Amino acid sequence: MSVVAVIAGGPSVEAEVSRASARGVVEALIQAGHSPSVLELDANLPSALARLRPEVAFPVTHGTLGEDGCLQGLLEVLDLPYVGSGVLASALAASKPQAKVAFRAAGLPLAAGEVVVRGEDVAARIPEVRRALGPALVVKPADGGSAIGVSVIEETEPDAALGAALERAFEAGSVALVESRVRGVEVTCAVLEEAGRPRALPLVLIRPKLAGFYDFTSKYRVGGSDHLCPAPLGEGITTAIQRAALDAHRALGCRDLSRVDFIVDEEQSHFVVLEVNTLPGMTPTSLFPEAAAASGIPFGALCDLLVKSALARPRRAAPHAPAMP
């Protein structure tokens, strides 16, 4: 049995999603024989960790400060083992434009994109963006998740619709990513490391029922979407997507777990990588636990495996600092 600090919440638009994940993780860890406590990601976290004296931390934080390397940096300073990717991989994955740089270097297929920064002359950028990317677009916060602030722009919509979509994205952050819209089905691939070796779990095909894409409500309302796992795709495209998920996981230097999101075209002949989630949701409707269950790993065993993997990782060695000459 291990004392586990399950860290949740924080100053993020995804804080409630995080707290929902924490409830599920705590229940699973108790069933697996651990002693978990939920700690809020706020200014009191260091003192709360000092009081609890956990053996390992299990972040289930999403978005700002919790998934972007900030929390991971604190845990490194405290020399506390923790579940999930380290500082650099977390920061890279949290910034969609920076992640795309790494994906492009790894040869992964991507949708064309442009970055727009709050404070720019947006009216001047809009026609430039549409000329570069085409009339059908997807606009999203550059460092957000859970589809918060995401808008889909159809070919027939005017430039004013793109301007409004950018303003919605800027409500969640100062940078927006605009991408060419790739029509198709949404598929996700969970990657799980066991003994340091990543493997791709069965694909999940997502059919949102409450919107034209997998928006916040479709993600988290029970019955808001249908999930097909394993995804009913051909063997060739399935293998290619799983290989791409592993390549994306490695390209960012992820650790323990990740979930890689894709769009697959309607002919199942082409796909693009959308993003990597380094701390996937662990709610009752979340995709990572569903894929793990389909591969024979129930939720309790999954959480237990992640805790044990973090505990088994070699601790940071104290370097020898030579005296000043």
N, C-alpha and C positions, 0 to 999 in steps of 0.2 A: 504494500500500500504506500502511495506517495501523497504528500501534501501538495496540492496543485492550486496555483493562483489562476483562475479563469478571468481574463481581463476583457472588459466589454465597455460599450458606450463611447464616451468621448465627444468632443466638439465637432461632430460630423453629421451631415444630412442622413447618414446611414446608421445613426446611433441606435434607433429602435430595432432595426434589423439585427444589429450586433447583440443587443440585449436578448432578443428572441433566440438567437443562436446560442447564447450563453446558457439559457435555461435548458436547452436540449443537451448540451455538452455536460453540464453539471449532473443531470440525471444519468447520463450514460456512464460518466466516471464513477459515480456512486455505485452503480450496478457492477462495474468492473473492479470494485474494491478499493478505489482511491478516496482521498479526502479532499474534495474541491471546495473552494470558496470563491465567490464572485467579487472582483474588485473593479471599481469604476476607473476609467482612464481620465484622470484629472490631475490637478496639481498636488493632490494628497496621495497619489499612487505610490511614490517612493517610501513615504512613511508607512503606508498600509502594507507594503511588501516587507518592510523591516519588522513590523509587528507580527505578520503572519509567518515569516521565515519559511516560505515554500521551498520545496525541492526543485520545482519546475514551474514554468509559466506556460499557459495555454491561451494565447491571444485569440479571441474571436472578434476582433475589431475590424471594422470596414471603413475605408476612406481616410480622411484627414487625420494625421498624427498616429493612427493605429495601424495602418496598412502601408504607409509610405516610407517606412524606415525610421521614423522618429521614435516610436515605442521600442523598436528593435534596438536602436542605439542606447536607450536607457537600460535595457536588459543586458546589453553587452557591458556597459559601464559597471553594472551591479554584478557581473559575472554569474548571471542566473540562466541556466539552460531554459530554452523556450522552443515551442513548437513553431515550425514554419521557416520561411526564408530569412536570410540575414539582411543587413542594412542595405547593401547595394542592390541586390535583386529586388527587394521590396520597393525601393525608390524608383528603380527603372520601370517596374511593372506598373506602378501607380501613375506614371507619366506616359500616357498613350503615345505622344509624339516620340519620346525617347525610346520607348519599347519598340516602336516601328523601325527606328534606326537599327537596333539590334536584330530584329526580325529580317530586315532587308539584307543585312550583312550575312545572315544565315541562309539566304536564298528562299525564304518563305514567301508564299503568295499573299499580296496585300491589296486592299483597295487604295486607289489614288487619294491623297489627302492634302489639305492645306491648313495651316495654323492661323488663327485670328486672335489677336490680343486685345483685351479691353483697353480702350483709350486710343486705339487706332482710328483712322478715318474709315469707319465701317461702311459708309455709303459708297466710298470709292473702292473698297475691297470686294464688295458683293459682286459686281459684274466681272471682276478679275477671277474670283473664285468660280463662278459659273462657267466662264470661258475655259478655265483649266480643268474642271471636274465634270462638266455637263450639267444639265438642268435638274436632274433627280439627285438629291443629296441626303445625307444623314449628318446632323449637327449634334455634337455631344461635348460636355465639359472634358477638358483634356486630362483631368485627374480625378474624375468622379466614377461612381459605380452605381449599381442597382437601377440603371437606366434613368436616374434622376437628372432632369434637365436635357434629356435626349429628345430630338424632334426629327421627323421624317418630312422631307420636302419633295413633293411630286413635280413631275415635269411641267405641268400646267400651272403651277402656283407662281405668283409674281415674285419679284425680288423683295418686296416688302415682307413676304412670308419668311424668307431667309433672314432678313434683318430681325424680325421678331424672334426667330429661333435662336439667333446668336445672343439676344438679350436674355432669353431663358437660360441659356448655357452659362452666361456670365453671372447669373444669380448664384451659381454653385461654385464658381471659380473665375480667375482672371484670364484664363486661356481656353479657347474653344478649338476643337478639332472638327473640321468639315471634311467629309469623305464622299466619294462617288457612291451612289446607292447600288449595291449588288442585290439583285432580286433572287430570292431563293428561300430555303428553309434554314432555320437556326439550329445548329448542332453544337454540343459541347462535349469535350473530352477531359475527364479527370485524370490526373497523373498522381500516382502514389508511390513513394519510395519505401522500400523494405530493405533493410540492411544496406542503405545507401544506394540502392539500385532502383531507378525510376521505371515504372511500367504504366502503360496506358490502360485505363479501365474501359469497360464497354461504353460506346457512344450513347448519348441521350439526344433524341430529336425532340424539339420543342414546338408545340402548336399553340400559340397564344389564342385565347378565346375572348378577351375583353378589349383588344386593340389590334391594330394592324401590325404590331411588332411586340416583342417581349418586354413590355413596359413594367413599371413598378407594381401596378395593381395585378397584372397578369402573373408576375413573379411570386407575389407573396399572399394574395388572396387564395384561400383554399378553393380549388376548382377553377382558378383563373387561367389555367393552361393545362394542356394534355402533354405528358411526357412519355415518349416511347423509348424504352430501354430494354434490350439493345436496340439502337436505331435501325429501322428497316431500310438500310442502304446496301448497295452491292458490296461484295467482298473487297473488290479493288479499291473503291473510294474509301471504304472503312479503314483499310490498312494504311492508305495514304494519309488520312486525317490523323490516325493514331501516331504515325511516324512524325507528322508535322507537330503534333502536340508535344511529343518528347523533344523535338528540336527546339521548339519555343521555350519549353521549360529549361533546357540546357543553355539556350542563347542568353537568357537573363541570369543564369546562375541560381535558379530556384532550388529549394530544399524542402524535403518532407512531403509536400503536397502542392498542387496547383490545379487550376481548372482553366482550360483554354477554349475560347469561344470562336466559332466559325460561322460563316454563311456558305451554304452549298447551293449551287445553282440548280434550277428545276430539272435539268437533264442529268444531274449527278456526274457531270464531267469536269467540273471546276469548283474550287472553293477558295475562300480567302480567310486569313487569320484576322480576328477582330482584336482580341486582347487576352492577357493572362491575368487571372485572379490568384494572388498568392495566399489569401486567406478566404477561401470560398465559404459561402453561407452554410450554416449548420442548423437551419430551421426545418420544421416538418415538411416544407415543400421544396427544400434545397436539392440541387442537382448532384453535388458531390456525394452525399450519403446514399442517394439513389443509385448512382453508378457503382459505388462500393458494394452495396447490397446485392446488385446484379452479378457482381463478380464473386459473391460468397462471403463478403465481409460485413456482418451486421454492424449497426451504428456503435454499439458498446465496444465491440472488438476494434473498430476503426479508431475511436478515441483513445483506447488503451494502447494501441500500436503507436499512435502519434506521441503519446506521453513517454512511452518506453524508448522510442527512437531519439527523442530529445535528451533523455537522461543518459543514453548510451554514447552520446556524442562526446569526443574528447574535450575537456575543458581547456580554456585558453591558458597557455603557459606564460608565466611572468618573465618578461625579457630581462636580460642583464643590461643594466644601464651603466655604461662606463663613467667614471668620475670625470668632471671637467678638468682639462689639463691646466 
